[in-house]
């Protein structure tokens, strides 16, 4: 499968094409590709943004399909004679161009560059008026010329006289008639005569009934009028054709202008199609950069229902080139990496992205390995196809690439797959590419935790309801939750203990032991060794940062003050403007130590506590204050 199919960008192109009217714009939508020139991409994004602005403020533009119009231009330029219906179609097109020009002129008040296409549209007012004076309801009007009007009046008079002559014959020979009205046969006005009375009516036999009992005769007096009528009709047809030739020649003289009109309409059609697509998923114009970082705030998959799609908070770059995402199956890992890659691809194609804020880098290529690549015709297993695709990606990846890989190292022996997964990650790091991968291997999580420039992320999961929460937390490793799910679904304790022992040996993690009361799986000396390691690790972490230290948070490069030091899980609390956040210590860099900024006995409640709480605290220290309750949130601790 191609990158577009993997990311479902082919579906986005179909959606875009549906919003276009002209065939040229539909084709352009289906052939849209990423821009690799920053100047061209900026222009394409600006065009989409302006289209959204005009649609929101000016309403839908009166665009036209131009269906078949170009072919009519070609015929007119070659000297052919267009029919009245075809000329009226061109007249209607000129009317639509006039309306579109007026719409764009009204929208110039919004100071939008797209609105100034109005200056390039020429509705050819005089030609349009000539067409509608001459043709109406797909016919040449009687008033087109004086000669045509006279000829058509003469035809009406002759037809009336013929009818009167035929009716007179019927009235004077009632007994010889099989019916009381005249009829047209092969263009001749005839009277229906009984076969036995044929000799009583002077005229030409034109036909007879199916039974042969009735003969249709054109009376001699009517026949003389018929000859005159045919001559009038020939003259009328010649005059009509002359008028159509004249109008066709007038159209042919404006062929260059008409072609230019068509080109500008197709450009506008494509721009407004992009705008309508953006509005359909509430898109925004991303900020594009060449400094190799991506940031999405409330990012969404544009093909998913925004009512059910949980927004994604994501950042990569600025020293973090790789993100390893872990979490339970059906937890949203694949959707998360597709969301990042698809929005990046859309942005580089000049389309808006589905997010509240977006800062996206330009990529020379977006390389993907997602899904089962099994190919029976090539005799490739899932794993073989996976490795073949991965090797192809590694050969192409460079420092300007974005790489996404799903279930890294899956499809083979877990131990060997884990080794291959880490080898792939090391190679990706060497390439300098930005990369997002998903995995279940705990060793890969450890690699990401210890490797510089790589960070863990997890998809959240509610262990009580067994429901994925589809939220990404960067800086923390996730777990598969298999034992939690099995326990909640009723797996017996004995089976759970057996499964845990087989998976972890004698050192089952403490949080899993609680699932089945299997604390006995731990050996005493194992706990002591583990405790010593954790104690040593915690001692090192707590020495790293202290309350009041000034730090920088990556990848956003925000500056804050440490409110709480690092806990045993490597998490610390940082005070930012108007809020406190918890964050992994790996995403924090020390700028200035607290000892260099504050006196030794400095009261940090000035920085971290609210004014109301400080006043109340001081009052309580002096005396008892009735009915006052000092509320301290977890963030204030």
C-alpha positions as CSV (number, residue, x, y, z in Angstrom):
1,X,0.0,0.0,0.0
2,X,1.2,3.5,-0.7
3,X,1.7,6.1,2.0
4,X,-1.5,7.9,0.9
5,X,-3.5,4.7,1.4
6,X,-1.9,3.9,4.7
7,X,-2.7,7.3,6.1
8,X,-6.1,7.4,4.4
9,X,-5.1,10.5,2.5
10,X,-6.7,9.0,-0.6
11,X,-10.1,9.3,1.3
12,X,-9.3,12.9,2.0
13,X,-8.7,13.5,-1.7
14,X,-12.1,12.0,-2.6
15,X,-13.7,14.3,0.0
16,X,-12.0,17.3,-1.5
17,X,-13.0,16.3,-5.1
18,X,-16.7,16.1,-3.9
19,X,-16.6,19.8,-3.0
20,X,-15.4,20.9,-6.5
21,X,-17.7,21.7,-9.4
22,X,-15.4,21.8,-12.5
23,X,-13.8,18.6,-13.9
24,X,-10.4,20.3,-13.8
25,X,-10.7,21.1,-10.1
26,X,-11.8,17.5,-9.4
27,X,-8.8,16.2,-11.2
28,X,-6.5,18.6,-9.3
29,X,-8.0,17.4,-6.0
30,X,-7.3,13.8,-6.9
31,X,-3.8,14.6,-7.9
32,X,-2.9,16.9,-5.0
33,X,0.7,16.3,-3.7
34,X,2.9,17.8,-1.0
35,X,4.8,21.0,-1.7
36,X,8.6,21.0,-1.2
37,X,9.0,24.7,-1.8
38,X,8.3,26.8,1.3
39,X,7.2,29.7,-0.9
40,X,4.7,27.6,-2.9
41,X,3.4,25.9,0.3
42,X,2.8,29.3,2.0
43,X,0.8,30.5,-1.0
44,X,-1.3,27.3,-1.1
45,X,-2.1,27.5,2.7
46,X,-2.9,31.2,2.3
47,X,-5.3,30.4,-0.5
48,X,-7.1,27.8,1.7
49,X,-7.3,30.2,4.6
50,X,-8.7,33.0,2.4
51,X,-11.3,30.6,0.9
52,X,-12.5,29.7,4.4
53,X,-12.7,33.5,5.3
54,X,-14.9,34.2,2.2
55,X,-17.1,31.2,2.8
56,X,-17.7,32.2,6.4
57,X,-18.3,35.9,5.7
58,X,-19.6,36.0,2.2
59,X,-21.4,32.7,1.9
60,X,-21.1,30.1,-0.8
61,X,-19.8,31.5,-4.2
62,X,-22.0,31.0,-7.3
63,X,-19.5,28.7,-8.9
64,X,-20.3,26.9,-12.2
65,X,-19.4,23.5,-13.7
66,X,-18.2,24.6,-17.1
67,X,-19.5,21.2,-18.3
68,X,-19.1,21.0,-22.1
69,X,-18.4,24.7,-22.4
70,X,-14.7,24.3,-23.4
71,X,-15.8,21.9,-26.2
72,X,-18.2,24.6,-27.5
73,X,-15.4,27.2,-27.4
74,X,-13.3,24.8,-29.6
75,X,-16.1,24.4,-32.1
76,X,-16.7,28.1,-32.3
77,X,-13.0,28.8,-32.9
78,X,-13.0,26.3,-35.8
79,X,-15.8,28.1,-37.6
80,X,-18.6,25.6,-36.9
81,X,-22.2,26.7,-36.4
82,X,-23.4,26.3,-32.8
83,X,-27.1,25.4,-32.2
84,X,-29.4,27.8,-30.4
85,X,-29.3,25.5,-27.3
86,X,-25.5,25.5,-27.3
87,X,-25.3,29.3,-27.7
88,X,-27.8,29.8,-24.9
89,X,-25.6,27.5,-22.7
90,X,-22.7,29.9,-23.3
91,X,-24.9,32.8,-22.5
92,X,-25.9,31.2,-19.2
93,X,-22.1,30.6,-18.5
94,X,-21.5,34.4,-19.0
95,X,-24.3,35.1,-16.6
96,X,-22.7,32.8,-14.0
97,X,-19.4,34.6,-14.5
98,X,-21.1,37.9,-14.0
99,X,-22.6,36.7,-10.7
100,X,-19.2,35.2,-9.5
101,X,-17.5,38.5,-10.3
102,X,-20.1,40.4,-8.3
103,X,-19.6,38.0,-5.4
104,X,-15.9,38.5,-5.4
105,X,-16.3,42.3,-5.7
106,X,-18.5,42.3,-2.6
107,X,-15.9,40.2,-0.7
108,X,-13.1,42.7,-1.4
109,X,-14.3,44.5,1.7
110,X,-12.6,41.7,3.7
111,X,-9.2,42.6,2.3
112,X,-8.7,39.1,1.0
113,X,-6.4,38.3,-1.9
114,X,-8.7,35.6,-3.4
115,X,-11.5,38.2,-3.8
116,X,-9.3,40.2,-6.3
117,X,-9.7,37.4,-8.8
118,X,-12.8,39.5,-9.8
119,X,-10.4,41.8,-11.8
120,X,-9.5,38.8,-14.0
121,X,-13.1,37.7,-14.8
122,X,-14.7,39.2,-17.9
123,X,-18.4,38.5,-18.3
124,X,-18.5,40.0,-21.9
125,X,-21.6,42.0,-21.2
126,X,-22.4,43.0,-24.8
127,X,-22.1,39.4,-26.1
128,X,-24.2,38.1,-23.3
129,X,-26.9,40.7,-24.0
130,X,-26.8,39.9,-27.7
131,X,-27.3,36.2,-27.0
132,X,-30.3,36.7,-24.8
133,X,-31.9,39.2,-27.1
134,X,-31.6,36.7,-29.9
135,X,-32.2,33.3,-28.2
136,X,-34.6,32.2,-25.6
137,X,-35.7,28.8,-24.4
138,X,-33.2,27.2,-26.8
139,X,-34.8,28.9,-29.9
140,X,-34.0,31.9,-32.0
141,X,-36.5,34.7,-31.1
142,X,-38.9,36.0,-33.8
143,X,-37.6,39.5,-33.0
144,X,-34.0,38.5,-33.9
145,X,-34.3,40.2,-37.3
146,X,-37.1,41.9,-39.2
147,X,-36.9,39.4,-42.0
148,X,-37.2,36.4,-39.6
149,X,-40.2,38.0,-38.0
150,X,-41.9,38.6,-41.4
151,X,-41.2,35.0,-42.6
152,X,-42.6,33.4,-39.5
153,X,-45.7,35.6,-39.7
154,X,-46.2,34.5,-43.3
155,X,-45.8,30.9,-42.3
156,X,-48.5,31.3,-39.7
157,X,-50.8,32.9,-42.3
158,X,-50.2,30.2,-44.8
159,X,-50.8,27.4,-42.2
160,X,-54.0,29.1,-41.2
161,X,-55.3,29.3,-44.8
162,X,-54.4,25.7,-45.4
163,X,-56.4,24.7,-42.3
164,X,-59.4,26.8,-43.4
165,X,-59.3,25.2,-46.9
166,X,-59.2,21.7,-45.5
167,X,-62.0,22.4,-43.1
168,X,-64.2,23.8,-46.0
169,X,-63.7,20.6,-47.9
170,X,-64.8,18.5,-44.9
171,X,-67.9,20.6,-44.3
172,X,-69.0,20.4,-48.0
173,X,-68.5,16.6,-48.2
174,X,-69.5,15.3,-44.7
175,X,-71.0,12.1,-46.0
176,X,-67.7,11.2,-47.8
177,X,-65.6,11.8,-44.6
178,X,-64.7,9.1,-42.1
179,X,-64.0,11.8,-39.5
180,X,-64.7,15.5,-38.9
181,X,-61.2,16.9,-38.7
182,X,-58.1,17.2,-40.9
183,X,-54.8,15.6,-40.0
184,X,-51.1,15.8,-40.9
185,X,-49.6,13.0,-42.9
186,X,-45.9,13.2,-44.0
187,X,-46.0,17.0,-43.5
188,X,-49.1,17.4,-45.7
189,X,-52.5,18.5,-44.4
190,X,-55.0,15.9,-45.4
191,X,-58.7,15.1,-45.0
192,X,-59.9,11.5,-44.1
193,X,-62.1,10.2,-47.0
194,X,-64.0,6.9,-47.1
195,X,-62.6,4.6,-49.7
196,X,-65.8,4.4,-51.8
197,X,-65.9,8.3,-52.1
198,X,-62.3,8.7,-53.4
199,X,-63.5,10.1,-56.7
200,X,-65.5,12.9,-55.1
201,X,-62.5,14.7,-53.6
202,X,-60.0,16.5,-56.0
203,X,-56.4,16.1,-54.6
204,X,-53.4,13.9,-54.0
205,X,-53.6,10.6,-52.0
206,X,-51.0,10.9,-49.3
207,X,-51.8,7.6,-47.4
208,X,-54.4,5.3,-46.0
209,X,-55.5,3.7,-42.7
210,X,-54.2,0.4,-41.6
211,X,-57.5,-1.3,-42.6
212,X,-57.6,0.4,-45.9
213,X,-61.1,1.8,-45.4
214,X,-60.0,5.4,-45.1
215,X,-57.9,7.3,-47.6
216,X,-56.0,10.5,-46.6
217,X,-56.2,13.1,-49.4
218,X,-54.5,16.5,-49.6
219,X,-57.1,18.7,-51.4
220,X,-55.9,20.5,-54.5
221,X,-56.4,23.9,-53.0
222,X,-54.4,22.9,-49.9
223,X,-51.6,21.5,-52.1
224,X,-51.0,24.9,-53.7
225,X,-50.6,26.5,-50.2
226,X,-48.2,23.7,-49.2
227,X,-45.7,24.5,-51.9
228,X,-45.7,28.2,-50.9
229,X,-45.4,27.2,-47.2
230,X,-42.3,25.0,-48.0
231,X,-40.6,27.9,-49.7
232,X,-41.3,30.1,-46.7
233,X,-39.9,27.5,-44.3
234,X,-36.7,27.2,-46.3
235,X,-36.2,30.9,-46.2
236,X,-36.9,30.9,-42.4
237,X,-34.4,28.2,-41.9
238,X,-31.8,30.0,-43.9
239,X,-32.3,33.2,-41.9
240,X,-32.2,31.3,-38.6
241,X,-28.9,29.6,-39.6
242,X,-27.4,33.0,-40.7
243,X,-28.3,34.4,-37.2
244,X,-26.7,31.4,-35.5
245,X,-23.6,31.7,-37.6
246,X,-23.3,35.3,-36.7
247,X,-23.6,34.6,-33.0
248,X,-21.1,31.7,-33.2
249,X,-18.6,34.1,-35.0
250,X,-19.0,36.6,-32.2
251,X,-18.3,33.9,-29.6
252,X,-15.3,32.7,-31.6
253,X,-13.8,36.3,-31.5
254,X,-13.9,36.1,-27.7
255,X,-12.4,32.7,-27.4
256,X,-9.2,33.9,-25.6
257,X,-11.1,35.8,-23.0
258,X,-13.5,32.8,-22.5
259,X,-10.5,30.5,-22.0
260,X,-9.0,32.8,-19.4
261,X,-12.3,33.0,-17.6
262,X,-12.5,29.2,-17.5
263,X,-9.0,28.9,-16.1
264,X,-9.7,31.5,-13.3
265,X,-13.0,29.8,-12.5
266,X,-11.2,26.4,-12.1
267,X,-8.6,28.0,-9.8
268,X,-11.3,29.5,-7.7
269,X,-13.2,26.3,-7.7
270,X,-10.2,24.3,-6.3
271,X,-9.5,27.0,-3.7
272,X,-13.1,27.0,-2.4
273,X,-13.1,23.2,-2.4
274,X,-10.2,23.3,0.0
275,X,-12.0,25.9,2.1
276,X,-15.2,23.8,2.3
277,X,-13.2,20.7,3.2
278,X,-11.5,22.7,6.0
279,X,-14.9,23.8,7.3
280,X,-16.2,20.2,7.2
281,X,-13.7,19.1,9.9
282,X,-13.2,22.5,11.6
283,X,-9.7,22.9,10.4
284,X,-7.1,25.6,11.1
285,X,-4.1,26.9,9.2
286,X,-1.0,25.4,10.6
287,X,2.3,27.2,11.2
288,X,4.9,25.6,9.0
289,X,8.6,25.4,10.0
290,X,11.9,24.1,8.7
291,X,13.4,23.6,12.2
292,X,12.2,20.0,12.5
293,X,9.6,20.1,15.2
294,X,5.9,19.2,15.3
295,X,3.3,20.4,17.9
296,X,-0.4,19.6,17.9
297,X,-2.8,21.0,20.4
298,X,-6.1,19.1,20.4
299,X,-5.2,17.3,17.2
300,X,-7.8,15.1,15.6
301,X,-8.1,12.6,12.8
302,X,-10.1,14.5,10.2
303,X,-12.1,11.5,9.0
304,X,-13.3,10.6,12.5
305,X,-16.4,12.1,14.2
306,X,-15.2,15.1,16.3
307,X,-17.9,14.2,18.9
308,X,-16.2,10.8,19.6
309,X,-12.6,11.6,18.6
310,X,-10.5,12.3,21.7
311,X,-8.2,15.3,21.0
312,X,-4.4,14.5,20.9
313,X,-1.7,16.6,22.6
314,X,1.5,15.9,20.9
315,X,5.0,17.4,20.5
316,X,8.3,16.2,19.0
317,X,11.5,17.9,18.0
318,X,13.7,20.3,19.9
319,X,16.0,17.6,21.0
320,X,13.5,14.8,21.1
321,X,13.5,13.1,17.7
322,X,11.8,9.8,18.6
323,X,8.6,8.9,20.5
324,X,7.9,5.3,21.6
325,X,4.2,4.9,22.3
326,X,3.0,2.0,24.4
327,X,-0.3,1.0,25.9
328,X,-3.1,-1.6,25.6
329,X,-4.5,-3.0,22.4
330,X,-7.4,-0.9,21.0
331,X,-6.0,2.0,23.1
332,X,-5.6,4.4,20.2
333,X,-1.8,4.0,19.5
334,X,-2.3,3.5,15.7
335,X,-4.9,6.3,15.5
336,X,-2.5,8.6,17.3
337,X,0.5,8.1,15.0
338,X,-1.8,8.3,12.0
339,X,-3.3,11.5,13.3
340,X,0.2,13.1,13.5
341,X,1.3,11.8,10.1
342,X,-2.0,12.5,8.2
343,X,-2.2,16.1,9.5
344,X,1.5,16.6,8.6
345,X,0.8,15.3,5.1
346,X,-2.3,17.5,4.7
347,X,-0.5,20.6,5.9
348,X,2.3,20.1,3.3
349,X,-0.3,19.7,0.6
350,X,-1.7,23.1,1.4
351,X,-4.7,21.9,3.4
352,X,-5.8,22.9,6.8
353,X,-5.3,20.5,9.7
354,X,-7.7,19.2,12.3
355,X,-6.4,20.8,15.5
356,X,-6.8,23.8,17.7
357,X,-3.2,24.8,17.2
358,X,-0.6,23.2,15.0
359,X,3.1,23.9,14.3
360,X,4.3,21.4,11.7
361,X,7.7,21.0,10.0
362,X,8.1,20.4,6.2
363,X,9.3,16.9,5.4
364,X,11.1,15.5,2.4
365,X,9.1,12.3,2.9
366,X,6.6,10.7,5.2
367,X,7.4,7.0,5.5
368,X,5.0,4.5,7.0
369,X,4.9,0.9,8.1
370,X,1.4,0.2,9.4
371,X,-0.8,-2.9,9.1
372,X,-0.4,-6.4,7.8
373,X,1.7,-6.4,4.7
374,X,1.3,-10.1,3.9
375,X,1.4,-10.8,0.1
376,X,0.4,-14.3,-1.1
377,X,1.5,-13.6,-4.7
378,X,5.0,-12.7,-3.6
379,X,5.1,-15.5,-0.9
380,X,5.8,-13.0,1.9
381,X,4.6,-13.7,5.4
382,X,3.5,-10.8,7.7
383,X,6.9,-10.6,9.3
384,X,8.8,-10.8,6.0
385,X,6.7,-8.1,4.4
386,X,7.1,-6.0,7.6
387,X,10.9,-6.3,7.6
388,X,11.0,-5.7,3.8
389,X,9.1,-2.4,4.2
390,X,11.1,-1.4,7.3
391,X,14.4,-1.9,5.4
392,X,13.1,0.2,2.5
393,X,12.1,2.9,5.0
394,X,15.5,2.9,6.7
395,X,17.2,3.2,3.3
396,X,15.1,6.3,2.4
397,X,15.0,8.0,5.8
398,X,17.1,11.1,6.4
399,X,17.1,14.1,8.7
400,X,14.2,15.7,6.8
401,X,11.9,12.6,7.0
402,X,9.0,11.8,9.3
403,X,8.7,8.0,10.0
404,X,5.8,6.2,11.6
405,X,5.9,2.5,12.5
406,X,3.2,0.4,14.1
407,X,3.9,-2.6,16.4
408,X,7.6,-2.5,15.9
409,X,9.3,-5.9,15.7
410,X,6.0,-7.8,15.8
411,X,5.1,-11.0,13.9
412,X,8.0,-13.2,15.1
413,X,9.6,-14.6,18.3
414,X,9.2,-12.0,21.0
415,X,12.9,-12.1,22.1
416,X,14.2,-11.8,18.6
417,X,11.5,-9.2,17.7
418,X,12.5,-7.1,20.6
419,X,16.1,-7.1,19.5
420,X,15.1,-6.2,15.9
421,X,12.9,-3.4,17.3
422,X,15.8,-1.8,19.2
423,X,18.1,-2.2,16.3
424,X,15.6,-0.4,14.1
425,X,15.2,2.4,16.6
426,X,19.0,2.9,16.8
427,X,19.2,3.1,13.0
428,X,16.3,5.6,12.9
429,X,18.2,7.7,15.4
430,X,21.3,7.7,13.2
431,X,19.2,8.8,10.2
432,X,18.2,12.0,12.1
433,X,14.6,11.6,11.1
434,X,11.6,12.4,13.4
435,X,9.9,9.1,14.2
436,X,6.9,7.7,16.1
437,X,6.7,4.0,16.8
438,X,4.3,1.8,18.8
439,X,5.3,-1.3,20.7
440,X,4.5,-3.7,23.5
441,X,8.1,-4.8,24.3
442,X,9.1,-3.7,27.8
443,X,12.8,-3.7,26.7
444,X,11.9,-1.0,24.1
445,X,10.4,1.1,26.8
446,X,13.6,0.8,28.8
447,X,15.6,1.7,25.8
448,X,13.5,4.8,25.2
449,X,13.8,5.8,28.9
450,X,17.6,5.7,28.8
451,X,18.4,6.8,25.3
452,X,19.0,10.5,24.8
453,X,16.7,12.1,22.2
454,X,14.1,9.4,22.6
455,X,11.1,9.6,24.9
456,X,8.3,7.2,26.0
457,X,4.6,8.0,25.6
458,X,1.6,6.0,26.7
459,X,-2.1,5.8,25.8
460,X,-4.3,6.0,28.9
461,X,-6.6,3.1,29.9
462,X,-9.3,2.9,32.6
463,X,-8.5,-0.3,34.5
464,X,-11.9,-0.3,36.3
465,X,-14.1,0.0,33.2
466,X,-11.6,-1.8,30.9
467,X,-12.1,1.1,28.4
468,X,-9.3,2.9,26.6
469,X,-9.3,6.7,27.2
470,X,-7.5,7.5,23.9
471,X,-5.3,10.1,25.5
472,X,-1.6,10.3,25.0
473,X,0.7,11.1,27.9
474,X,4.3,12.0,26.7
475,X,7.1,11.2,29.1
476,X,5.6,8.0,30.6
477,X,5.7,4.4,29.4
478,X,2.5,2.4,29.2
479,X,1.6,-1.2,29.9
480,X,-0.4,-3.7,28.0
481,X,-3.0,-4.2,30.8
482,X,-3.5,-7.8,29.7
483,X,-3.5,-9.1,33.4
484,X,-5.8,-6.3,34.5
485,X,-8.2,-7.2,31.7
486,X,-8.0,-10.9,32.4
487,X,-8.7,-10.3,36.1
488,X,-11.6,-8.0,35.5
489,X,-13.1,-10.5,33.1
490,X,-13.0,-13.2,35.8
491,X,-9.9,-15.3,35.3
492,X,-9.3,-17.4,38.4
493,X,-6.6,-16.3,40.8
494,X,-4.7,-19.5,40.3
495,X,-4.5,-19.0,36.6
496,X,-3.5,-15.4,37.0
497,X,-0.7,-16.3,39.4
498,X,0.5,-19.0,36.9
499,X,0.5,-16.5,34.0
500,X,2.3,-13.8,36.0
501,X,5.0,-16.3,37.1
502,X,5.5,-17.5,33.6
503,X,5.8,-13.9,32.4
504,X,7.9,-12.4,35.2
505,X,9.5,-15.4,37.0
506,X,9.8,-14.8,40.8
507,X,9.8,-11.0,40.5
508,X,6.2,-10.2,39.7
509,X,5.6,-6.4,39.8
510,X,3.9,-5.3,43.1
511,X,1.0,-3.6,41.3
512,X,0.2,-6.9,39.5
513,X,0.4,-9.0,42.7
514,X,-2.6,-7.1,44.1
515,X,-4.8,-8.4,41.2
516,X,-4.7,-12.0,42.6
517,X,-3.2,-11.7,46.1
518,X,-0.1,-13.2,44.7
519,X,2.4,-11.4,46.9
520,X,3.9,-14.8,47.8
521,X,5.5,-14.9,44.4
522,X,8.2,-12.5,45.7
523,X,11.1,-13.9,47.5
524,X,12.5,-12.0,50.4
525,X,16.0,-11.5,49.1
526,X,14.5,-10.4,45.7
527,X,12.5,-7.6,47.5
528,X,15.6,-6.5,49.3
529,X,17.7,-6.3,46.2
530,X,15.0,-4.4,44.4
531,X,14.5,-2.0,47.3
532,X,18.2,-1.2,47.3
533,X,18.1,-0.4,43.6
534,X,15.1,1.8,43.9
535,X,16.6,3.5,47.0
536,X,19.8,4.3,45.1
537,X,17.8,5.5,42.1
538,X,15.5,7.7,44.1
539,X,18.5,9.2,46.0
540,X,20.1,10.2,42.7
541,X,16.8,11.7,41.3
542,X,16.0,13.7,44.4
543,X,19.5,15.3,44.2
544,X,18.9,16.4,40.7
545,X,16.3,19.3,41.1
546,X,15.0,21.2,44.2
547,X,12.1,23.5,45.0
548,X,12.6,26.9,43.5
549,X,15.0,25.9,40.7
550,X,14.4,27.6,37.4
551,X,14.0,25.1,34.6
552,X,13.1,24.8,30.9
553,X,10.5,22.3,29.7
554,X,11.0,20.5,26.4
555,X,10.0,20.4,23.6
556,X,7.9,23.6,24.1
557,X,10.9,25.4,25.7
558,X,8.7,26.9,28.4
559,X,10.4,28.3,31.5
560,X,9.0,27.5,35.0
561,X,9.9,27.1,38.7
562,X,10.1,23.7,40.4
563,X,7.2,23.5,42.9
564,X,7.9,19.9,44.1
565,X,11.1,17.9,43.7
566,X,11.3,14.6,41.8
567,X,9.4,11.7,43.3
568,X,10.2,8.0,43.2
569,X,8.6,7.7,39.8
570,X,10.7,10.5,38.3
571,X,7.9,13.0,38.2
572,X,8.2,16.6,39.5
573,X,5.8,19.5,39.7
574,X,6.6,22.8,37.9
575,X,4.9,26.2,38.3
576,X,4.1,27.8,35.0
577,X,2.2,31.1,34.5
578,X,-1.3,30.6,36.1
579,X,-1.0,26.8,36.5
580,X,1.1,23.9,37.9
581,X,1.9,20.8,35.9
582,X,3.4,17.4,36.6
583,X,6.1,16.3,34.2
584,X,8.7,13.6,33.7
585,X,12.2,14.8,34.8
586,X,13.7,13.8,31.4
587,X,11.8,16.7,29.8
588,X,13.2,19.3,32.2
589,X,16.5,21.1,32.1
590,X,18.0,23.1,35.0
591,X,18.6,26.7,34.1
592,X,19.3,28.4,37.5
593,X,19.4,26.8,41.0
594,X,17.2,28.2,43.7
595,X,20.2,28.9,45.9
596,X,21.4,31.5,43.3
597,X,18.0,33.3,43.1
598,X,16.6,33.2,46.7
599,X,17.9,33.7,50.2
600,X,18.3,30.6,52.3
601,X,15.2,31.1,54.4
602,X,13.0,32.4,51.5
603,X,9.2,31.7,51.9
604,X,8.2,29.9,48.7
605,X,4.5,30.2,49.5
606,X,4.9,33.7,48.0
607,X,5.6,32.0,44.6
608,X,3.4,28.9,44.9
609,X,0.5,29.8,47.2
610,X,-2.5,32.0,46.4
611,X,-2.8,35.5,48.1
612,X,-6.0,34.4,49.9
613,X,-4.3,31.2,51.3
614,X,-1.3,33.2,52.5
615,X,-3.4,35.7,54.3
616,X,-5.5,33.0,56.0
617,X,-2.4,31.0,56.9
618,X,-0.8,34.0,58.6
619,X,-4.0,34.7,60.5
620,X,-4.3,31.1,61.7
621,X,-0.7,31.2,62.9
622,X,-1.5,34.2,65.1
623,X,-4.9,33.1,66.5
624,X,-7.9,30.8,66.1
625,X,-10.2,32.0,63.2
626,X,-13.7,30.6,63.4
627,X,-15.4,29.2,60.3
628,X,-12.3,29.7,58.2
629,X,-11.1,26.7,56.3
630,X,-7.7,26.6,54.6
631,X,-8.2,24.7,51.3
632,X,-5.0,23.2,49.9
633,X,-5.3,21.5,46.6
634,X,-3.0,18.7,45.5
635,X,-1.2,21.2,43.3
636,X,-0.4,23.4,46.3
637,X,1.3,20.7,48.2
